[in-house]
Amino acid sequence: MSTEVAVPESTRSARFEDSLAAEQAAERSLFVTIATMVVISLPIMIGIFLLITLLAISDKTEWYVWIGMGVGLGVIGAMLLGSLAGATMAAHRLDAVDRATYG
């Protein structure tokens, strides 16, 4: 039993190829938007989490502990927030591809 799906060449049409190209372009732009939003949110989230850890534990631990913790949490927060913001901002492109009629 094979896991590959065989599509007969007679069923592949220009409409299918155009639709596939449009979906791939939308997915590439989605990836670019997500990566851009992660990069934009990285310094913001690191700053926010550094401030939070500064206020919470700076008087109880050494400086490298709370800075490391703040930067680590900031990177995690930037990945989550940037992914969410990027997907939200690019969702309309995927909807436009679904609504479009090719052929």
RABELJO-V697281 format. One record per residue. N is the residue number from 1. RES is the residue in one small letter. PSI is psi in whole degrees, 0 to 359 (999 if undefined). Layout:
# RABELJO-V697281
n->N res->RES psi->PSI
n->N res->RES psi->PSI
This chain:
# RABELJO-V697281
n->1 res->m psi->132
n->2 res->s psi->152
n->3 res->t psi->0
n->4 res->e psi->143
n->5 res->v psi->124
n->6 res->a psi->125
n->7 res->v psi->118
n->8 res->p psi->143
n->9 res->e psi->333
n->10 res->s psi->338
n->11 res->t psi->344
n->12 res->r psi->124
n->13 res->s psi->174
n->14 res->a psi->327
n->15 res->r psi->318
n->16 res->f psi->316
n->17 res->e psi->318
n->18 res->d psi->319
n->19 res->s psi->318
n->20 res->l psi->319
n->21 res->a psi->321
n->22 res->a psi->320
n->23 res->e psi->318
n->24 res->q psi->321
n->25 res->a psi->320
n->26 res->a psi->322
n->27 res->e psi->323
n->28 res->r psi->318
n->29 res->s psi->329
n->30 res->l psi->316
n->31 res->f psi->317
n->32 res->v psi->318
n->33 res->t psi->317
n->34 res->i psi->315
n->35 res->a psi->319
n->36 res->t psi->317
n->37 res->m psi->327
n->38 res->v psi->316
n->39 res->v psi->321
n->40 res->i psi->319
n->41 res->s psi->347
n->42 res->l psi->306
n->43 res->p psi->329
n->44 res->i psi->312
n->45 res->m psi->324
n->46 res->i psi->317
n->47 res->g psi->317
n->48 res->i psi->313
n->49 res->f psi->330
n->50 res->l psi->317
n->51 res->l psi->318
n->52 res->i psi->313
n->53 res->t psi->329
n->54 res->l psi->312
n->55 res->l psi->328
n->56 res->a psi->312
n->57 res->i psi->9
n->58 res->s psi->331
n->59 res->d psi->352
n->60 res->k psi->343
n->61 res->t psi->175
n->62 res->e psi->162
n->63 res->w psi->324
n->64 res->y psi->337
n->65 res->v psi->308
n->66 res->w psi->331
n->67 res->i psi->315
n->68 res->g psi->318
n->69 res->m psi->318
n->70 res->g psi->318
n->71 res->v psi->317
n->72 res->g psi->313
n->73 res->l psi->326
n->74 res->g psi->321
n->75 res->v psi->316
n->76 res->i psi->315
n->77 res->g psi->322
n->78 res->a psi->321
n->79 res->m psi->316
n->80 res->l psi->311
n->81 res->l psi->318
n->82 res->g psi->321
n->83 res->s psi->316
n->84 res->l psi->314
n->85 res->a psi->319
n->86 res->g psi->316
n->87 res->a psi->323
n->88 res->t psi->319
n->89 res->m psi->335
n->90 res->a psi->2
n->91 res->a psi->328
n->92 res->h psi->333
n->93 res->r psi->320
n->94 res->l psi->323
n->95 res->d psi->322
n->96 res->a psi->324
n->97 res->v psi->321
n->98 res->d psi->326
n->99 res->r psi->338
n->100 res->a psi->148
n->101 res->t psi->125
n->102 res->y psi->130
n->103 res->g psi->999
